[in-house]
Amino acid sequence: MIAVLTVFGFTCAELGARIPVLRRIGGPVIVTTFLPSCLVYYKLLPNELVSSINDFWQATNILYLFIASVVVGSILSMNRLTIVRGFAKIFIPLAAGSIAAAILGTLTGMAFGLDAHRTFFYIVIPIMAGGIGEGAIPLTLGYADIMNLPQQQLFAQVLPAVMLGNLTAIICAGLLNQLGKRRPDYTGNGRLHAADDGGLLKQNDTTLASVENIAAAGMIAITLYILGILTHKLIGLPAPVTMLFLAVLAKLTYAVSPKLEDGARSVYRFFSTTVTYPLLFAIGVTITPWSDLVAAFNLANIVTIVVTVLTLTTVGFFVGRWVGLYPIEGAILNACHSGMGGIGDVAILTSANRLQLMPFAQMATRLGGALTITTALLLLSNLT
């Protein structure tokens, strides 16, 4: 199955990279994610292949192996000061962008004849809720408890906004990547700010990590994720967030040796270069329903969703610059707040060619989504 996903994933990516115009707005990611979804919907892929990919996806939990390897690998490869400054600076543009997107998105929906309540709670909020598993599902469970409605019915209503919001964010990330090529002064090419030493960007290192250190670094990533799962069972904190905190703590307290840090850098590079497109193909087949994406295609919904994501991204650009981030990196992290959780982060950062931002994107997505859901449920309970 790994061989099958690799062939299909990189074939789709190559196709997306050769389509005029589309290749400049994240074509490889868009084609690799949404073409298989379309093929599954119209039954153009053999049922045996689709079933096998679904079984592989469920049995291996490969998405979280990828996220653990990229997040832990990138954090352990970073400069310690970069980590502290980065996490401290991303929250201001994220908060400002969320508030502005909520206001402008709702006003846009109203301008196109949509009800303000429905626009805010069923379109704008789901976009910024943090994806599906840790966003739309707990959000609609809360809606169901407050309004005494079936959760499945509410989930079906918010899912199209999540899907189209993620697609819009992918396109925005691709455009930001092109802007960075035209205006190098706007981007750090994966570095958050000028003081960042760009440890992950050192591609010409003469010292190669040993196989033992690479394997040990991979086991550290898996161990931290398992600890995250245990923490989730005990106190409910999402496993990726716990894993991220533990990785940061290990880095800041010098708990990981320099040799293992070199191994972690190799783990990060392997997964970011060889696993991304096979993973996106599997995502398209298994958890990207084409029918839900098509359901969002009416003018009012499209404009409202696009304005919401564009506002979030634009505010990240200007406010990020104000707080000392490179504006394009600030905008990309804000765009991740409108993605489909970890899945969306992979697609958006790949489209922007900045997977090294994954730890910060996870923070924006997970904590930003949790705060969005909490705020929305408090508002809804007071209005009901």
C-alpha positions as CSV (number, residue, x, y, z in Angstrom):
1,M,0.0,0.0,0.0
2,I,2.9,2.4,0.7
3,A,4.1,1.7,-2.9
4,V,0.6,2.3,-4.3
5,L,0.2,5.6,-2.4
6,T,3.6,6.7,-3.4
7,V,3.0,6.1,-7.2
8,F,-0.4,7.8,-7.1
9,G,0.6,10.6,-4.8
10,F,3.6,11.8,-6.8
11,T,1.9,11.3,-10.1
12,C,-0.9,13.6,-9.0
13,A,1.6,16.1,-7.6
14,E,3.5,16.1,-10.9
15,L,0.2,16.6,-12.8
16,G,-0.7,19.6,-10.6
17,A,2.8,21.1,-11.1
18,R,2.3,21.0,-14.9
19,I,-1.2,22.6,-15.2
20,P,-0.8,26.3,-16.2
21,V,-2.1,28.8,-13.6
22,L,-3.1,26.1,-11.1
23,R,0.6,25.2,-10.5
24,R,1.1,28.8,-9.1
25,I,-1.7,28.5,-6.5
26,G,-0.8,25.2,-4.9
27,G,-1.6,22.9,-7.9
28,P,0.3,19.9,-6.7
29,V,-1.5,19.9,-3.3
30,I,-4.9,20.7,-4.8
31,V,-4.7,17.9,-7.5
32,T,-3.3,15.3,-5.0
33,T,-6.0,16.0,-2.5
34,F,-9.1,16.7,-4.5
35,L,-8.7,14.6,-7.7
36,P,-8.8,11.3,-5.8
37,S,-11.8,12.5,-3.9
38,C,-13.6,13.2,-7.3
39,L,-12.5,9.9,-8.7
40,V,-13.9,8.1,-5.7
41,Y,-17.2,10.0,-5.9
42,Y,-17.7,9.1,-9.6
43,K,-16.5,5.5,-9.0
44,L,-13.5,5.8,-11.3
45,L,-11.2,4.1,-8.9
46,P,-11.6,0.3,-8.3
47,N,-13.6,-0.5,-5.2
48,E,-10.9,-2.9,-4.0
49,L,-8.3,-0.1,-4.2
50,V,-10.5,2.4,-2.3
51,S,-11.3,-0.3,0.4
52,S,-7.6,-1.2,0.8
53,I,-6.6,2.5,1.2
54,N,-9.3,3.0,3.8
55,D,-8.2,-0.1,5.7
56,F,-4.6,1.1,5.6
57,W,-5.6,4.6,6.8
58,Q,-7.6,3.2,9.7
59,A,-5.1,0.5,10.7
60,T,-1.9,2.5,10.6
61,N,-3.0,6.0,11.8
62,I,-0.3,7.3,9.5
63,L,-1.5,10.9,9.7
64,Y,-0.4,11.2,13.3
65,L,2.9,9.3,12.6
66,F,3.5,12.1,10.0
67,I,2.5,14.9,12.3
68,A,4.5,13.5,15.2
69,S,7.6,13.1,13.0
70,V,7.4,16.6,11.5
71,V,6.4,18.5,14.7
72,V,8.9,16.8,17.0
73,G,11.6,16.7,14.3
74,S,11.3,20.3,13.5
75,I,11.1,21.5,17.1
76,L,14.2,19.5,18.1
77,S,16.0,21.0,15.1
78,M,15.2,24.6,16.0
79,N,17.2,27.1,17.9
80,R,15.8,27.4,21.5
81,L,15.4,31.2,21.3
82,T,13.5,30.8,18.0
83,I,10.9,28.5,19.7
84,V,10.3,30.9,22.5
85,R,10.0,34.0,20.3
86,G,7.9,32.2,17.7
87,F,5.2,30.9,20.0
88,A,5.1,34.2,21.9
89,K,4.5,36.2,18.7
90,I,2.0,34.2,16.7
91,F,-0.9,34.8,19.1
92,I,-1.4,38.5,18.4
93,P,-2.0,38.2,14.6
94,L,-4.0,35.0,15.2
95,A,-6.4,36.7,17.7
96,A,-6.7,39.8,15.6
97,G,-7.3,37.8,12.4
98,S,-9.9,35.6,14.1
99,I,-11.9,38.6,15.3
100,A,-11.7,40.5,12.0
101,A,-12.6,37.3,10.0
102,A,-15.6,36.6,12.2
103,I,-16.9,40.2,11.7
104,L,-16.3,40.6,8.0
105,G,-17.4,37.0,7.2
106,T,-20.7,37.5,8.9
107,L,-21.3,40.9,7.3
108,T,-20.5,39.4,3.9
109,G,-23.0,36.6,4.4
110,M,-25.6,39.1,5.4
111,A,-24.9,41.3,2.4
112,F,-25.6,38.2,0.2
113,G,-28.9,37.6,1.9
114,L,-27.9,34.9,4.4
115,D,-29.2,35.0,8.0
116,A,-26.6,36.5,10.4
117,H,-27.1,33.7,12.9
118,R,-26.6,31.0,10.3
119,T,-23.7,32.7,8.7
120,F,-21.8,33.1,11.9
121,F,-22.5,29.7,13.5
122,Y,-22.6,27.5,10.5
123,I,-20.1,29.0,8.1
124,V,-17.6,31.4,9.8
125,I,-17.1,29.6,13.1
126,P,-16.6,26.1,11.5
127,I,-13.9,27.4,9.2
128,M,-11.9,28.4,12.3
129,A,-12.9,25.5,14.6
130,G,-9.7,23.5,13.9
131,G,-10.8,20.9,11.3
132,I,-13.1,18.0,11.5
133,G,-12.2,15.5,14.3
134,E,-11.2,18.2,16.8
135,G,-13.2,21.0,15.3
136,A,-16.5,20.4,13.5
137,I,-17.4,17.3,15.6
138,P,-17.1,18.8,19.1
139,L,-18.6,22.0,17.8
140,T,-21.7,20.3,16.5
141,L,-21.9,18.1,19.6
142,G,-22.1,21.4,21.6
143,Y,-24.7,22.8,19.2
144,A,-26.8,19.7,19.5
145,D,-26.8,19.8,23.3
146,I,-27.7,23.5,23.4
147,M,-30.4,23.4,20.6
148,N,-31.7,19.8,21.2
149,L,-31.1,18.9,17.5
150,P,-29.5,15.8,16.0
151,Q,-25.7,16.1,15.9
152,Q,-25.5,14.4,12.5
153,Q,-27.8,16.9,10.9
154,L,-25.7,19.8,12.3
155,F,-22.5,18.2,11.2
156,A,-23.7,17.8,7.6
157,Q,-24.5,21.6,7.6
158,V,-21.1,22.8,8.7
159,L,-18.8,20.3,6.8
160,P,-19.0,22.0,3.4
161,A,-17.8,25.3,4.9
162,V,-14.8,23.5,6.5
163,M,-14.0,21.8,3.2
164,L,-14.2,24.9,1.0
165,G,-12.4,27.0,3.7
166,N,-9.5,24.5,3.6
167,L,-9.3,24.7,-0.2
168,T,-9.3,28.5,-0.1
169,A,-6.5,28.5,2.5
170,I,-4.4,26.1,0.2
171,I,-4.8,28.6,-2.7
172,C,-3.9,31.5,-0.4
173,A,-0.8,29.7,0.7
174,G,0.2,29.0,-2.9
175,L,-0.2,32.7,-3.8
176,L,1.8,33.7,-0.7
177,N,4.6,31.4,-1.8
178,Q,4.6,33.1,-5.2
179,L,4.6,36.6,-3.6
180,G,7.6,35.5,-1.5
181,K,9.5,34.7,-4.7
182,R,8.7,38.1,-6.1
183,R,9.3,40.1,-2.9
184,P,12.1,38.3,-0.9
185,D,12.0,41.1,1.7
186,Y,8.5,39.9,2.8
187,T,9.5,36.4,3.7
188,G,12.0,34.4,5.7
189,N,11.5,31.3,3.5
190,G,10.3,29.4,6.5
191,R,11.9,31.5,9.3
192,L,9.4,33.4,11.4
193,H,11.5,36.5,12.1
194,A,14.9,38.0,11.4
195,A,16.4,36.7,14.7
196,D,15.5,33.1,13.7
197,D,18.7,31.3,12.7
198,G,16.8,29.0,10.3
199,G,18.2,25.8,11.7
200,L,15.9,23.7,9.6
201,L,17.0,25.4,6.4
202,K,20.7,24.3,6.6
203,Q,20.6,22.0,3.6
204,N,24.4,21.7,3.2
205,D,25.4,20.2,6.5
206,T,28.5,18.1,6.0
207,T,27.8,15.9,9.0
208,L,25.2,13.2,8.5
209,A,23.2,11.7,11.3
210,S,23.8,8.0,11.9
211,V,21.1,5.5,11.4
212,E,21.0,4.8,15.1
213,N,20.4,8.5,15.9
214,I,17.7,8.8,13.2
215,A,16.0,5.7,14.6
216,A,16.3,7.0,18.2
217,A,14.8,10.4,17.1
218,G,11.9,8.7,15.4
219,M,11.2,6.7,18.6
220,I,11.3,10.0,20.6
221,A,8.6,11.4,18.3
222,I,6.4,8.3,18.6
223,T,6.9,8.2,22.4
224,L,5.9,11.8,22.8
225,Y,2.8,11.2,20.8
226,I,1.9,8.2,22.9
227,L,2.3,10.3,26.0
228,G,0.0,12.8,24.3
229,I,-2.7,10.1,23.9
230,L,-2.4,9.1,27.5
231,T,-2.8,12.8,28.6
232,H,-5.8,13.1,26.3
233,K,-7.4,10.1,28.1
234,L,-6.7,11.6,31.5
235,I,-7.5,15.3,31.1
236,G,-8.9,15.7,27.6
237,L,-6.1,17.9,26.1
238,P,-5.6,17.0,22.4
239,A,-2.7,14.6,21.9
240,P,-0.9,16.7,19.3
241,V,-0.9,19.7,21.6
242,T,0.5,17.7,24.5
243,M,3.1,16.2,22.2
244,L,4.1,19.7,21.0
245,F,4.4,21.0,24.6
246,L,6.5,18.0,25.6
247,A,8.8,18.4,22.6
248,V,9.3,22.1,23.4
249,L,10.0,21.3,27.1
250,A,12.6,18.6,26.0
251,K,14.3,21.1,23.7
252,L,14.3,24.0,26.2
253,T,15.6,21.8,29.1
254,Y,18.4,20.3,27.0
255,A,16.9,16.8,27.5
256,V,17.9,15.8,23.9
257,S,21.5,15.5,22.9
258,P,23.0,17.2,19.8
259,K,23.4,13.9,18.1
260,L,19.7,13.1,18.5
261,E,18.8,16.7,17.3
262,D,20.7,15.8,14.1
263,G,18.7,12.6,13.9
264,A,15.5,14.6,14.4
265,R,16.4,16.9,11.5
266,S,16.8,13.9,9.3
267,V,13.5,12.5,10.4
268,Y,11.8,15.8,9.6
269,R,13.4,16.0,6.2
270,F,12.5,12.4,5.3
271,F,8.8,12.8,6.1
272,S,8.4,16.3,4.7
273,T,10.0,15.3,1.3
274,T,8.8,11.7,0.7
275,V,5.6,11.1,2.7
276,T,3.6,14.3,2.1
277,Y,2.1,13.6,-1.3
278,P,1.3,9.9,-0.7
279,L,-0.4,11.0,2.5
280,L,-2.4,13.7,0.7
281,F,-3.6,11.2,-1.8
282,A,-4.8,8.9,1.0
283,I,-6.5,11.9,2.6
284,G,-8.3,12.6,-0.7
285,V,-9.5,9.0,-0.9
286,T,-10.6,8.5,2.7
287,I,-11.7,11.7,4.3
288,T,-12.3,14.3,1.7
289,P,-16.0,13.8,0.5
290,W,-16.4,15.4,-2.9
291,S,-20.2,15.7,-2.4
292,D,-19.7,18.0,0.7
293,L,-17.3,20.2,-1.2
294,V,-19.7,20.6,-4.2
295,A,-22.6,21.3,-1.7
296,A,-20.9,24.6,-0.7
297,F,-20.8,25.8,-4.3
298,N,-23.4,28.6,-4.3
299,L,-22.4,32.3,-4.7
300,A,-23.3,33.4,-1.1
301,N,-21.5,30.6,0.5
302,I,-18.4,30.8,-1.7
303,V,-18.0,34.6,-1.2
304,T,-18.6,34.4,2.5
305,I,-16.0,31.6,2.9
306,V,-13.4,33.3,0.7
307,V,-13.8,36.6,2.5
308,T,-13.5,34.9,5.9
309,V,-10.2,33.1,4.9
310,L,-8.8,36.1,3.1
311,T,-9.5,38.4,6.1
312,L,-7.8,36.0,8.4
313,T,-4.8,35.7,6.1
314,T,-4.5,39.4,5.3
315,V,-4.6,40.4,9.0
316,G,-1.9,37.8,9.7
317,F,0.2,39.5,7.0
318,F,0.0,43.0,8.4
319,V,-0.3,42.3,12.1
320,G,2.4,39.7,11.8
321,R,4.7,42.3,10.3
322,W,3.8,44.7,13.1
323,V,4.8,42.2,15.8
324,G,8.1,41.4,14.1
325,L,7.2,38.3,12.1
326,Y,8.0,38.0,8.4
327,P,4.6,39.0,6.9
328,I,4.2,36.0,4.6
329,E,5.0,33.5,7.4
330,G,2.5,35.4,9.6
331,A,-0.1,35.2,6.9
332,I,0.5,31.4,6.3
333,L,0.1,30.6,10.0
334,N,-3.2,32.5,10.1
335,A,-4.3,30.6,7.0
336,C,-3.7,27.3,8.8
337,H,-6.3,28.5,11.4
338,S,-8.9,28.0,8.6
339,G,-7.7,24.6,7.6
340,M,-9.0,21.1,8.3
341,G,-6.8,20.5,11.5
342,G,-3.7,18.5,11.0
343,I,-4.7,17.4,7.5
344,G,-5.2,21.0,6.5
345,D,-1.9,22.1,8.0
346,V,-0.1,19.5,5.9
347,A,-1.8,20.6,2.7
348,I,-1.5,24.4,3.4
349,L,2.1,24.3,4.4
350,T,3.0,22.0,1.5
351,S,1.3,24.4,-0.9
352,A,3.4,27.2,0.7
353,N,6.6,25.1,0.6
354,R,7.0,25.7,4.3
355,L,6.5,22.5,6.2
356,Q,9.1,23.6,8.8
357,L,6.3,25.9,10.2
358,M,4.3,22.8,11.3
359,P,4.8,23.3,15.1
360,F,3.5,26.8,14.9
361,A,0.7,25.8,12.6
362,Q,-0.4,23.1,15.0
363,M,-0.5,25.6,17.8
364,A,-2.6,28.0,15.7
365,T,-4.9,25.2,14.6
366,R,-5.4,23.3,17.8
367,L,-5.4,26.1,20.4
368,G,-7.0,28.6,18.0
369,G,-9.7,26.1,17.2
370,A,-10.4,25.2,20.8
371,L,-10.8,28.9,21.7
372,T,-13.1,29.4,18.7
373,I,-15.3,26.5,19.7
374,T,-15.5,27.6,23.3
375,T,-16.4,31.2,22.4
376,A,-19.0,30.0,19.9
377,L,-20.7,27.7,22.4
378,L,-20.8,30.4,25.1
379,L,-22.4,32.8,22.6
380,L,-24.9,30.3,21.4
381,S,-25.9,29.3,24.9
382,N,-26.6,32.9,25.8
383,L,-28.6,33.5,22.6
384,T,-30.7,30.4,23.0
